[in-house]
Amino acid sequence: MKNIFLKNMFTSAGVAALGTSVLMADTPLTASLTGDSVSGSTIYIVDPTSASNPQEIMFSSDPSQLVNALGGDIDFAGGNVELYAASDGASLSNFATADHVELALTFGNGNQVTLSSLNGQDWFNSVTTGYDTSWGADNLANQWFNDFVDELETFTSLAAFTGDRENLFETFRDSGGFQQQSDPNISYVETSGNTVTVGLGGFIDIKPRVTTLIAGAANLPEALVSGAIPDGLQSSEVVLINGVANYGFNAVSSGVFLDDGVDSYSATYELTHTVPEPSSAMLILIGAGAVTLRRRR
């Protein structure tokens, strides 16, 4: 079930004492990018002259547009900021130590949040076997991929294609799949208390990518398997929120699209992340050896 963050929350104490009390979510006051000169970033904003519905988004190279690009919400994405735009073309060896592209945000309530792209170290480092790109390793790559295939298997027609996960994993890895998952498009960010809500731009249906993956793993023409692949497949890219990997498999329409022939950014994947309270720091240190991630259905 999709986790949708409520912007207006009523506290029980406020109801008792004041009738109603509203805690509003904060949006970014300032935003800055680091690492973009090496690894690439792009900024997209809604085209105010567009008469189409949904509205088109267009490229901007002006960093002063960062906050404007993040001005959307779950109902309408005002644009997005893409981190690590060069990831799709990176080889696996170059990807291993690629610079992170980080989006640093400050909010009116004093919160500071850093969102980041991923590199090979984030995906493939294992506490037991080091840097390990193989199937079955104890790392984020294998955990995410198993979650991804679990989601595919909720469509019964895909069961015939997902039995050999090792082959699927290796096909995905060798065709640049993890690089493609590592350049998140940040549509909006909000905070309320110690909760961070992030909207990621993506596709409302990733059927073409799943078709390519399954055809490649089966060594069959895409046209031959396409008819067996259902519509409505969804999966977000992955983003590091204060160093923790977050992703989701349930999207809503973003209300916008990029006129690139495939209607990119037609979906919003909303993720929530809890920032630990200061008193929780010792617990974090105790569990530091575990791979951390957040998954949203």
The 8 nearest C-alpha neighbors of each residue, nearest first, counted from 0:
[[1, 296, 2, 249, 295, 3, 248, 247],
 [2, 0, 296, 3, 249, 295, 250, 269],
 [1, 3, 0, 4, 295, 270, 269, 271],
 [4, 2, 1, 5, 269, 270, 271, 73],
 [3, 5, 6, 2, 196, 271, 269, 270],
 [6, 4, 7, 3, 8, 24, 23, 2],
 [5, 7, 24, 23, 4, 8, 22, 191],
 [8, 6, 5, 23, 22, 21, 9, 24],
 [9, 7, 22, 21, 6, 5, 10, 23],
 [8, 10, 21, 20, 11, 19, 7, 22],
 [9, 11, 13, 12, 14, 20, 8, 21],
 [10, 12, 14, 13, 15, 9, 20, 16],
 [13, 11, 15, 10, 14, 16, 17, 20],
 [12, 14, 20, 16, 10, 17, 15, 11],
 [15, 13, 18, 19, 11, 12, 17, 16],
 [14, 16, 12, 13, 18, 17, 11, 19],
 [17, 15, 13, 14, 18, 12, 19, 11],
 [18, 16, 13, 14, 19, 15, 20, 12],
 [17, 19, 14, 15, 16, 13, 20, 12],
 [20, 18, 14, 17, 13, 21, 9, 10],
 [21, 19, 13, 9, 10, 14, 22, 17],
 [20, 22, 9, 8, 7, 23, 19, 10],
 [23, 21, 8, 7, 24, 20, 9, 6],
 [22, 24, 7, 6, 21, 25, 191, 8],
 [23, 25, 191, 6, 190, 189, 26, 22],
 [26, 24, 190, 189, 191, 106, 23, 107],
 [25, 27, 189, 106, 188, 28, 24, 190],
 [28, 26, 106, 29, 105, 104, 66, 25],
 [27, 29, 106, 105, 107, 26, 30, 66],
 [30, 28, 105, 27, 104, 66, 31, 106],
 [29, 31, 104, 103, 66, 65, 102, 105],
 [30, 32, 103, 102, 104, 33, 29, 65],
 [33, 31, 102, 101, 103, 35, 34, 100],
 [32, 34, 101, 35, 100, 102, 31, 36],
 [33, 35, 100, 36, 37, 99, 38, 98],
 [34, 36, 39, 38, 40, 37, 33, 100],
 [37, 35, 34, 39, 38, 33, 40, 100],
 [38, 36, 35, 34, 39, 98, 100, 97],
 [39, 37, 83, 35, 85, 36, 98, 34],
 [40, 38, 35, 83, 84, 85, 37, 36],
 [39, 41, 82, 84, 35, 83, 81, 42],
 [40, 42, 81, 80, 84, 43, 39, 82],
 [41, 43, 80, 59, 58, 79, 81, 60],
 [44, 42, 58, 78, 79, 57, 59, 56],
 [43, 45, 78, 68, 56, 57, 77, 46],
 [46, 44, 56, 78, 77, 47, 55, 57],
 [45, 47, 56, 48, 49, 55, 57, 44],
 [48, 46, 49, 45, 50, 54, 55, 56],
 [49, 47, 46, 50, 45, 54, 55, 51],
 [50, 48, 46, 51, 47, 54, 55, 45],
 [49, 51, 48, 52, 54, 47, 53, 55],
 [52, 50, 54, 49, 53, 55, 48, 255],
 [53, 51, 54, 50, 254, 255, 55, 49],
 [52, 54, 255, 254, 51, 55, 256, 253],
 [55, 53, 255, 52, 51, 49, 256, 56],
 [54, 56, 256, 257, 255, 46, 45, 49],
 [57, 55, 45, 257, 46, 44, 256, 43],
 [56, 58, 43, 44, 46, 45, 59, 55],
 [57, 59, 43, 42, 44, 60, 56, 41],
 [58, 60, 42, 61, 43, 57, 44, 41],
 [61, 59, 62, 42, 58, 41, 64, 43],
 [60, 62, 63, 59, 64, 42, 65, 58],
 [63, 61, 64, 65, 60, 31, 42, 59],
 [62, 64, 61, 65, 66, 67, 30, 60],
 [65, 63, 67, 62, 66, 61, 68, 59],
 [66, 64, 68, 67, 62, 63, 30, 69],
 [65, 67, 69, 68, 64, 30, 70, 29],
 [68, 66, 70, 64, 69, 65, 44, 77],
 [67, 69, 78, 44, 79, 65, 66, 70],
 [70, 68, 187, 66, 186, 67, 71, 79],
 [69, 71, 67, 77, 68, 187, 66, 72],
 [72, 70, 76, 77, 187, 75, 69, 186],
 [71, 73, 74, 75, 76, 187, 70, 198],
 [72, 74, 75, 76, 267, 198, 71, 269],
 [73, 75, 72, 253, 76, 254, 71, 252],
 [76, 74, 254, 253, 72, 71, 73, 77],
 [77, 75, 71, 253, 78, 72, 186, 254],
 [78, 76, 71, 45, 70, 68, 44, 75],
 [79, 77, 44, 68, 43, 45, 76, 186],
 [80, 78, 186, 185, 43, 68, 184, 69],
 [79, 81, 42, 185, 184, 41, 43, 82],
 [80, 82, 184, 41, 40, 183, 84, 185],
 [81, 83, 40, 182, 100, 116, 84, 183],
 [84, 82, 39, 182, 38, 40, 85, 100],
 [83, 85, 39, 40, 86, 82, 182, 81],
 [86, 84, 83, 39, 87, 38, 88, 89],
 [85, 87, 89, 178, 88, 84, 83, 182],
 [88, 86, 179, 178, 89, 85, 175, 84],
 [87, 89, 86, 85, 90, 178, 175, 179],
 [90, 88, 86, 87, 94, 93, 91, 85],
 [91, 89, 93, 92, 94, 88, 175, 178],
 [90, 92, 94, 93, 95, 89, 175, 119],
 [93, 91, 95, 94, 90, 96, 89, 119],
 [94, 92, 90, 95, 91, 89, 97, 96],
 [93, 95, 91, 97, 92, 119, 96, 118],
 [96, 94, 119, 92, 93, 120, 118, 97],
 [95, 97, 94, 93, 118, 119, 98, 120],
 [98, 96, 94, 118, 95, 93, 99, 38],
 [99, 97, 38, 34, 100, 96, 37, 118],
 [98, 100, 116, 101, 34, 115, 117, 97],
 [99, 101, 34, 82, 116, 83, 35, 115],
 [102, 100, 115, 33, 114, 32, 99, 103],
 [101, 103, 32, 114, 113, 31, 115, 104],
 [104, 102, 113, 31, 30, 112, 101, 32],
 [105, 103, 30, 112, 111, 29, 27, 113],
 [104, 106, 111, 29, 27, 28, 110, 112],
 [107, 105, 27, 28, 110, 108, 109, 26],
 [106, 108, 109, 28, 25, 105, 110, 27],
 [107, 109, 106, 110, 25, 192, 191, 190],
 [110, 108, 107, 106, 111, 105, 25, 112],
 [111, 109, 106, 108, 105, 112, 107, 190],
 [110, 112, 105, 104, 106, 109, 113, 103],
 [113, 111, 104, 103, 241, 110, 114, 105],
 [112, 114, 103, 241, 102, 240, 104, 101],
 [115, 113, 240, 102, 239, 101, 241, 103],
 [116, 114, 101, 239, 100, 238, 102, 99],
 [115, 117, 182, 100, 99, 181, 82, 238],
 [118, 116, 181, 121, 99, 115, 119, 239],
 [117, 119, 121, 120, 94, 97, 95, 96],
 [120, 118, 95, 122, 121, 94, 123, 96],
 [119, 121, 124, 123, 122, 118, 95, 96],
 [120, 122, 119, 118, 117, 123, 124, 139],
 [123, 121, 140, 139, 119, 120, 124, 138],
 [122, 124, 131, 130, 120, 132, 138, 119],
 [125, 123, 130, 129, 120, 138, 131, 122],
 [126, 124, 129, 138, 127, 128, 137, 130],
 [125, 127, 129, 128, 124, 288, 137, 289],
 [128, 126, 125, 129, 137, 136, 124, 138],
 [127, 129, 125, 126, 131, 130, 136, 124],
 [130, 128, 125, 124, 131, 127, 126, 123],
 [131, 129, 124, 123, 125, 128, 132, 120],
 [130, 132, 123, 133, 129, 124, 128, 136],
 [133, 131, 123, 130, 134, 136, 140, 172],
 [134, 132, 131, 136, 135, 169, 123, 141],
 [133, 135, 136, 165, 168, 141, 132, 169],
 [134, 136, 133, 141, 137, 165, 138, 132],
 [137, 135, 138, 134, 133, 141, 131, 125],
 [138, 136, 125, 135, 141, 139, 127, 126],
 [139, 137, 125, 140, 123, 136, 141, 124],
 [138, 140, 122, 142, 141, 143, 123, 290],
 [141, 139, 122, 143, 138, 142, 123, 144],
 [142, 140, 144, 143, 139, 138, 145, 135],
 [143, 141, 139, 145, 144, 140, 146, 138],
 [142, 144, 146, 140, 145, 141, 139, 147],
 [145, 143, 147, 141, 146, 142, 140, 148],
 [144, 146, 148, 147, 142, 143, 149, 141],
 [145, 147, 149, 143, 144, 148, 142, 150],
 [148, 146, 144, 150, 145, 149, 143, 151],
 [149, 147, 151, 145, 150, 146, 152, 144],
 [150, 148, 146, 152, 147, 151, 145, 153],
 [149, 151, 147, 148, 152, 153, 146, 248],
 [152, 150, 148, 153, 149, 154, 147, 157],
 [151, 153, 154, 149, 150, 158, 157, 155],
 [152, 154, 150, 151, 155, 149, 157, 158],
 [155, 153, 152, 156, 157, 151, 158, 229],
 [154, 156, 157, 158, 153, 152, 151, 159],
 [155, 157, 154, 158, 227, 159, 228, 229],
 [158, 156, 155, 159, 160, 154, 152, 161],
 [157, 159, 160, 161, 155, 156, 152, 162],
 [158, 160, 157, 161, 162, 156, 155, 152],
 [161, 159, 158, 157, 162, 213, 163, 217],
 [160, 162, 158, 163, 159, 164, 157, 148],
 [163, 161, 164, 160, 159, 158, 165, 167],
 [164, 162, 165, 166, 161, 167, 160, 168],
 [165, 163, 167, 166, 162, 168, 161, 148],
 [164, 166, 168, 167, 163, 134, 169, 135],
 [167, 165, 169, 164, 168, 163, 170, 216],
 [166, 168, 164, 170, 165, 169, 216, 171],
 [169, 167, 171, 165, 166, 170, 164, 172],
 [168, 170, 172, 166, 171, 167, 173, 165],
 [171, 169, 167, 173, 168, 172, 216, 174],
 [170, 172, 176, 168, 174, 169, 173, 167],
 [173, 171, 169, 176, 170, 175, 174, 168],
 [174, 172, 170, 175, 171, 169, 176, 91],
 [173, 175, 171, 172, 176, 170, 169, 212],
 [176, 174, 178, 172, 173, 177, 179, 171],
 [175, 177, 171, 179, 172, 178, 174, 180],
 [176, 178, 180, 179, 175, 172, 181, 171],
 [177, 179, 181, 86, 175, 180, 176, 87],
 [180, 178, 87, 176, 177, 181, 175, 86],
 [181, 179, 236, 177, 178, 237, 182, 176],
 [180, 182, 117, 178, 116, 179, 237, 183],
 [183, 181, 83, 82, 116, 84, 180, 81],
 [184, 182, 236, 82, 238, 81, 181, 237],
 [183, 185, 81, 200, 80, 199, 79, 186],
 [184, 186, 199, 80, 79, 187, 198, 183],
 [187, 185, 79, 198, 69, 199, 78, 200],
 [188, 186, 69, 198, 71, 185, 197, 70],
 [187, 189, 197, 196, 26, 198, 69, 190],
 [190, 188, 26, 196, 25, 195, 24, 197],
 [191, 189, 195, 25, 24, 194, 196, 192],
 [192, 190, 24, 194, 193, 25, 195, 189],
 [191, 193, 194, 190, 195, 24, 108, 110],
 [192, 194, 274, 273, 191, 195, 190, 275],
 [195, 193, 273, 191, 192, 190, 272, 274],
 [194, 196, 190, 272, 271, 189, 273, 197],
 [197, 195, 271, 189, 188, 270, 190, 272],
 [198, 196, 188, 270, 269, 187, 271, 199],
 [197, 199, 269, 187, 186, 268, 267, 185],
 [200, 198, 185, 268, 186, 184, 267, 269],
 [199, 201, 264, 267, 184, 266, 186, 185],
 [200, 202, 264, 266, 267, 235, 265, 199],
 [203, 201, 266, 204, 265, 264, 263, 205],
 [202, 204, 266, 265, 250, 233, 252, 201],
 [205, 203, 232, 231, 202, 233, 206, 230],
 [206, 204, 232, 208, 207, 233, 202, 209],
 [205, 207, 209, 208, 204, 232, 210, 230],
 [208, 206, 210, 209, 205, 211, 204, 225],
 [209, 207, 211, 210, 206, 205, 212, 213],
 [208, 210, 212, 206, 211, 207, 213, 205],
 [209, 211, 207, 213, 208, 212, 225, 214],
 [210, 212, 208, 214, 209, 213, 215, 221],
 [213, 211, 209, 215, 210, 214, 216, 208],
 [212, 214, 216, 210, 215, 211, 217, 209],
 [215, 213, 219, 217, 211, 221, 216, 212],
 [214, 216, 218, 212, 213, 217, 211, 219],
 [215, 217, 213, 214, 218, 167, 170, 212],
 [216, 218, 214, 219, 215, 213, 160, 212],
 [219, 217, 215, 216, 214, 220, 213, 221],
 [218, 220, 214, 217, 221, 215, 223, 224],
 [221, 219, 223, 222, 214, 224, 218, 215],
 [220, 222, 214, 223, 224, 225, 211, 210],
 [223, 221, 225, 220, 224, 226, 219, 214],
 [222, 224, 221, 220, 225, 219, 226, 214],
 [225, 223, 221, 227, 226, 222, 214, 228],
 [226, 224, 222, 228, 227, 221, 210, 223],
 [227, 225, 228, 224, 223, 222, 229, 221],
 [226, 228, 225, 224, 229, 156, 157, 223],
 [227, 229, 225, 226, 210, 230, 157, 224],
 [230, 228, 227, 231, 206, 232, 156, 154],
 [231, 229, 232, 206, 204, 228, 205, 233],
 [230, 232, 204, 233, 229, 206, 203, 205],
 [233, 231, 204, 205, 206, 230, 234, 229],
 [234, 232, 248, 204, 205, 249, 231, 203],
 [233, 235, 248, 247, 249, 236, 232, 205],
 [236, 234, 247, 246, 248, 201, 268, 237],
 [235, 237, 180, 183, 246, 181, 238, 234],
 [236, 238, 246, 245, 180, 181, 183, 235],
 [239, 237, 245, 244, 183, 116, 115, 240],
 [238, 240, 244, 243, 115, 242, 114, 241],
 [241, 239, 114, 243, 242, 113, 238, 244],
 [240, 242, 113, 243, 239, 114, 112, 115],
 [241, 243, 239, 240, 244, 115, 114, 113],
 [242, 244, 239, 240, 292, 241, 291, 245],
 [245, 243, 292, 239, 238, 293, 240, 237],
 [246, 244, 293, 238, 292, 237, 294, 239],
 [247, 245, 237, 294, 235, 295, 293, 236],
 [248, 246, 295, 235, 294, 296, 249, 234],
 [249, 247, 234, 296, 233, 235, 295, 250],
 [248, 250, 296, 247, 233, 1, 268, 234],
 [251, 249, 268, 267, 266, 203, 248, 233],
 [250, 252, 267, 266, 253, 268, 203, 249],
 [251, 253, 266, 254, 265, 267, 203, 250],
 [252, 254, 266, 267, 75, 265, 76, 255],
 [253, 255, 53, 75, 252, 76, 54, 265],
 [256, 254, 54, 53, 253, 55, 265, 56],
 [255, 257, 265, 55, 262, 264, 263, 56],
 [256, 258, 56, 263, 262, 55, 259, 264],
 [257, 259, 262, 260, 256, 55, 261, 263],
 [260, 258, 257, 261, 262, 263, 256, 55],
 [259, 261, 262, 258, 263, 257, 256, 264],
 [260, 262, 259, 263, 258, 257, 202, 256],
 [263, 261, 256, 257, 258, 260, 259, 265],
 [262, 264, 257, 265, 261, 256, 202, 201],
 [265, 263, 201, 200, 256, 266, 202, 257],
 [264, 266, 256, 253, 202, 263, 203, 255],
 [267, 265, 252, 253, 203, 201, 202, 264],
 [266, 268, 200, 253, 250, 251, 199, 198],
 [269, 267, 250, 199, 198, 235, 249, 247],
 [268, 270, 198, 197, 267, 199, 3, 271],
 [271, 269, 197, 196, 198, 268, 295, 272],
 [272, 270, 196, 195, 197, 194, 273, 269],
 [271, 273, 195, 194, 196, 274, 270, 240],
 [274, 272, 194, 193, 195, 275, 271, 196],
 [273, 275, 193, 194, 272, 276, 195, 241],
 [276, 274, 279, 273, 277, 193, 280, 278],
 [275, 277, 279, 278, 274, 193, 280, 273],
 [278, 276, 279, 280, 275, 281, 274, 283],
 [277, 279, 276, 280, 281, 275, 282, 283],
 [280, 278, 277, 282, 276, 281, 275, 283],
 [279, 281, 283, 282, 277, 278, 284, 275],
 [282, 280, 284, 283, 279, 285, 278, 277],
 [283, 281, 285, 279, 284, 280, 286, 278],
 [284, 282, 280, 286, 281, 285, 287, 279],
 [285, 283, 287, 281, 286, 282, 280, 288],
 [284, 286, 282, 283, 287, 281, 288, 280],
 [285, 287, 283, 284, 288, 289, 282, 281],
 [288, 286, 284, 289, 285, 283, 290, 291],
 [287, 289, 286, 290, 126, 285, 284, 291],
 [290, 288, 287, 286, 291, 126, 125, 138],
 [289, 291, 138, 292, 139, 288, 287, 125],
 [292, 290, 243, 289, 244, 293, 139, 287],
 [293, 291, 244, 243, 245, 294, 290, 139],
 [292, 294, 245, 244, 246, 295, 291, 243],
 [293, 295, 246, 247, 245, 292, 296, 248],
 [296, 294, 247, 246, 248, 270, 293, 1],
 [295, 248, 1, 249, 0, 247, 294, 2]]
